Amino acid sequence: MKDEKNPYLAFLKEVIEKQAALIAKWQLVGFIHGVMNTDNMTISGETIDYGPCAFMDTFDPETVFSSIDTYGRYAYKNQPKIGGWNLARFAESLLPLLDEKEEKAKTLAQEAIATYPDLYVNNYLDGMRKKLGLVNEEAEDEKLIHNLLQLMEKHKQDYTNTFRSLTLRNFQEPFFKTPEFQDWYQGYEARLKHQHEADIELLMKQHNPAVIPRNHRVEEALEAAVERGDYTVMDKLLSILSKPYAYSAEQEEYCTLPERPDEPYVTFCGT
């Protein structure tokens, strides 16, 4: 990067690319950071300072967990946009280094920031294709993905388990027997035939976690440790989560939903 004609501009572009990839990964697994202030983002594209974070159960783009996020600024659906806003603030701090002339520096920064939306969308769509076992690209893929998510939201489907069921072709839930899903699935099956032979199940297992740290499981482990001094519950949970894509028999019980999955769950910055 130091050999670039404008190393600081190259630096900015690299950070933008890393943030676009990171936030796409959050969206793909239903992770909600909860406190995306600029000081909680890192130039390395790593997830840091996520005290009030949690993973979404029922798919709802409006999902918010943080107790201080009253207006949903950092809701699941807003994370990509906030990522862009944070990057703009970062670019502003680099203006004196981008060019001696202020207007030129602003133009360079704006042009770099303008690439973020497409970078994010490309990362997200690439990840979603893999979650569905698609190894090539077609123009209608975005619509196929959007329609599935719309159905999941309408029928209040669990985000992780829906993709897990698709991966295993395990369609026991009532949702999968609805005419709407059946219509979508018919189109999906037709789409799969538009690509070369591939190990679809393996690809999907590599990109759809079998387990996530569900809120009720985390609370269960914390309660056992705090109230009874029993750390075995936490140890087992950590062991299960250490290989989220394993699809092992031991993970089965950790795929079950809480008794009241739609009950609001609140996290705190000191969590």
DOLO-956652 format. One record per residue (C-alpha): x, y, z. Coordinates in Angstrom, 3 decimals, decimal comma. Last residue first. Layout:
BEGIN
        c1        c2        c3
         X         Y         Z
...
This chain:
BEGIN
        c1        c2        c3
   -23,509    -7,491    29,147
   -22,417    -4,029    30,304
   -23,829    -2,345    27,230
   -27,192    -3,930    27,950
   -29,367    -6,466    26,174
   -33,145    -6,704    25,976
   -35,164    -9,613    24,631
   -38,708    -9,000    23,465
   -40,875   -12,157    23,538
   -41,334   -13,489    20,015
   -39,461   -16,732    20,708
   -41,668   -17,638    23,697
   -40,727   -21,187    24,648
   -37,197   -20,608    23,393
   -36,275   -22,269    20,105
   -34,573   -25,611    19,661
   -31,306   -25,715    17,728
   -29,266   -26,318    20,872
   -30,859   -29,736    21,314
   -29,540   -30,827    17,924
   -25,961   -29,687    18,440
   -24,744   -32,983    19,903
   -25,837   -34,772    16,724
   -23,329   -32,715    14,754
   -24,113   -30,170    12,035
   -20,495   -28,974    12,271
   -21,094   -25,404    11,081
   -21,166   -23,802    14,547
   -17,945   -25,506    15,656
   -16,916   -23,676    18,848
   -20,600   -23,082    19,609
   -21,151   -26,590    20,980
   -18,042   -26,384    23,171
   -19,011   -22,936    24,393
   -22,457   -24,223    25,360
   -20,954   -27,209    27,138
   -18,585   -25,025    29,146
   -21,352   -22,584    30,014
   -23,589   -25,353    31,360
   -20,634   -26,884    33,203
   -19,913   -23,602    34,969
   -22,117   -24,248    37,983
   -21,610   -21,626    40,694
   -25,292   -21,950    41,480
   -26,767   -18,474    40,915
   -24,018   -16,862    38,863
   -22,791   -19,823    36,814
   -26,159   -21,532    36,317
   -27,829   -18,204    35,570
   -25,176   -17,280    33,025
   -25,522   -20,585    31,195
   -29,310   -20,343    31,017
   -29,089   -16,708    29,918
   -26,770   -17,712    27,074
   -29,139   -20,511    26,087
   -32,132   -18,160    26,139
   -30,289   -15,670    23,951
   -29,308   -18,141    21,285
   -25,579   -18,454    20,738
   -25,935   -19,783    17,169
   -26,272   -23,331    15,910
   -26,389   -25,152    12,576
   -24,632   -22,229    10,922
   -25,516   -21,771     7,252
   -22,470   -21,034     5,096
   -20,414   -24,242     5,156
   -23,515   -26,384     5,480
   -24,905   -24,742     2,343
   -21,791   -25,553     0,326
   -21,819   -29,155     1,595
   -25,507   -29,559     0,725
   -25,022   -28,156    -2,765
   -22,139   -30,422    -3,712
   -21,958   -29,033    -7,225
   -23,059   -29,977   -10,723
   -23,058   -27,015   -13,059
   -25,722   -24,380   -12,664
   -29,174   -23,577   -13,989
   -30,744   -26,597   -12,292
   -30,571   -24,862    -8,926
   -32,843   -22,119   -10,292
   -35,612   -24,642   -11,043
   -35,417   -25,897    -7,464
   -35,685   -22,317    -6,226
   -38,718   -21,627    -8,406
   -40,469   -24,682    -7,006
   -39,374   -23,651    -3,524
   -41,038   -20,258    -3,870
   -44,338   -21,830    -4,925
   -44,128   -24,333    -2,068
   -43,336   -21,510     0,327
   -46,462   -19,633    -0,660
   -48,630   -22,756    -0,723
   -47,710   -23,404     2,940
   -46,109   -26,763     3,763
   -42,703   -25,315     4,592
   -44,237   -22,999     7,171
   -45,846   -25,934     8,987
   -42,369   -27,130    10,084
   -41,320   -30,627     9,018
   -39,372   -29,587     5,918
   -35,937   -31,112     6,445
   -34,096   -30,496     3,186
   -30,931   -30,479     5,309
   -29,738   -27,122     4,000
   -33,262   -25,765     3,692
   -33,918   -26,768     7,295
   -30,753   -24,992     8,433
   -31,752   -21,934     6,429
   -35,073   -21,828     8,259
   -33,384   -22,680    11,548
   -31,127   -19,640    11,488
   -33,802   -17,067    10,703
   -36,666   -18,447    12,800
   -39,850   -17,878    10,871
   -42,386   -15,197    11,696
   -44,684   -16,189     8,803
   -44,550   -12,748     7,173
   -40,855   -12,282     7,946
   -39,887   -15,670     6,553
   -42,032   -15,091     3,480
   -40,372   -11,733     2,842
   -36,963   -13,314     3,346
   -37,751   -15,924     0,708
   -38,986   -13,290    -1,731
   -35,867   -11,182    -1,285
   -33,567   -14,117    -1,973
   -35,360   -15,081    -5,190
   -35,524   -11,418    -6,238
   -31,766   -11,020    -5,726
   -31,124   -14,211    -7,681
   -33,068   -13,022   -10,754
   -29,988   -11,620   -12,521
   -28,098   -14,888   -12,307
   -24,840   -15,754   -10,588
   -23,146   -19,132   -10,219
   -22,461   -21,408    -7,264
   -25,898   -21,392    -5,679
   -26,288   -23,540    -2,584
   -28,873   -21,305    -0,909
   -26,512   -20,057     1,806
   -23,893   -19,722    -0,952
   -26,168   -17,413    -2,911
   -26,785   -15,438     0,250
   -23,066   -14,920     0,779
   -22,534   -13,671    -2,775
   -25,590   -11,466    -2,423
   -24,245    -9,932     0,784
   -20,738    -9,366    -0,544
   -22,089    -7,792    -3,734
   -24,538    -5,658    -1,758
   -21,775    -4,397     0,547
   -19,406    -3,541    -2,287
   -22,237    -1,862    -4,182
   -23,132     0,304    -1,189
   -19,462     1,104    -0,360
   -18,289     2,421    -3,739
   -19,655     5,916    -3,064
   -17,323     6,179    -0,059
   -14,303     6,157    -2,395
   -15,752     8,780    -4,715
   -16,696    10,949    -1,755
   -13,202    10,728    -0,280
   -11,510    11,624    -3,578
   -13,886    14,542    -4,103
   -13,331    15,804    -0,565
    -9,553    15,692    -0,999
    -9,801    17,612    -4,263
   -11,927    20,251    -2,555
    -9,460    20,541     0,323
    -6,326    20,860    -1,816
    -3,373    19,228    -0,096
    -4,773    15,811    -0,938
    -5,780    12,620     0,817
    -3,866    13,359     4,018
    -5,818    16,454     5,118
    -9,070    14,586     4,295
    -8,312    11,521     6,431
   -10,619    12,390     9,328
   -13,463    13,003     6,882
   -12,983     9,502     5,467
   -13,589     8,028     8,920
   -16,832     9,987     9,243
   -17,914     8,688     5,847
   -17,015     5,173     6,951
   -19,323     5,510     9,945
   -22,210     6,556     7,708
   -21,587     3,618     5,384
   -21,597     1,155     8,263
   -24,739     2,811     9,567
   -26,408     2,031     6,246
   -25,407    -1,647     6,402
   -26,542    -1,935    10,050
   -29,976    -0,402     9,502
   -31,951    -3,582     8,792
   -30,683    -5,276    11,957
   -31,569    -2,305    14,160
   -28,775     0,119    15,037
   -30,789     3,337    14,899
   -33,773     1,482    16,361
   -35,301     4,496    18,083
   -34,744     3,476    21,701
   -31,276     2,022    21,182
   -30,277     2,283    24,842
   -31,616    -1,126    25,882
   -29,833    -2,827    22,980
   -31,790    -5,662    21,369
   -33,267    -4,282    18,160
   -35,061    -6,291    15,474
   -36,671    -4,201    12,733
   -35,519    -6,575     9,975
   -37,601    -9,353    11,594
   -36,624   -12,991    11,295
   -37,526   -14,743    14,525
   -34,346   -15,664    16,411
   -31,880   -12,813    15,882
   -28,406   -13,095    17,322
   -27,322   -10,780    20,127
   -25,053    -7,802    20,754
   -25,316    -5,458    23,733
   -21,589    -5,574    24,576
   -20,258    -5,608    21,017
   -16,962    -3,778    21,461
   -15,220    -5,345    18,446
   -16,055    -7,166    15,207
   -13,035    -7,100    12,885
   -12,677    -5,136     9,653
    -9,100    -4,068    10,373
   -10,076    -0,380    10,405
   -12,146    -0,964    13,521
   -15,696     0,020    14,441
   -16,837     0,633    18,006
   -15,503     4,195    18,102
   -17,807     5,071    15,192
   -20,857     3,988    17,183
   -22,357     0,699    16,054
   -23,876    -0,293    19,400
   -26,208    -3,259    18,972
   -24,046    -5,602    16,957
   -26,965    -7,582    15,584
   -25,988   -10,930    14,075
   -28,514   -12,622    11,782
   -25,968   -14,925    10,126
   -25,923   -13,267     6,693
   -26,420    -9,782     8,082
   -23,293    -9,950    10,186
   -21,301   -11,343     7,248
   -22,469    -8,441     5,075
   -21,278    -6,119     7,832
   -17,785    -7,590     7,662
   -17,432    -7,582     3,868
   -18,516    -3,948     3,533
   -16,255    -2,992     6,425
   -13,238    -4,676     4,828
   -13,826    -3,022     1,455
   -14,186     0,414     3,038
   -10,982    -0,096     5,028
    -9,099    -0,996     1,840
   -10,460     2,044     0,026
    -9,326     4,329     2,843
    -5,832     2,841     2,805
    -5,591     3,242    -0,969
    -6,559     6,892    -0,502
    -3,884     7,216     2,154
    -1,296     5,550    -0,067
    -1,816     7,995    -2,970
     0,599     6,885    -5,686
     0,625     3,457    -4,095
     3,955     2,038    -2,923
     2,921     2,349     0,726
     0,000     0,000     0,000
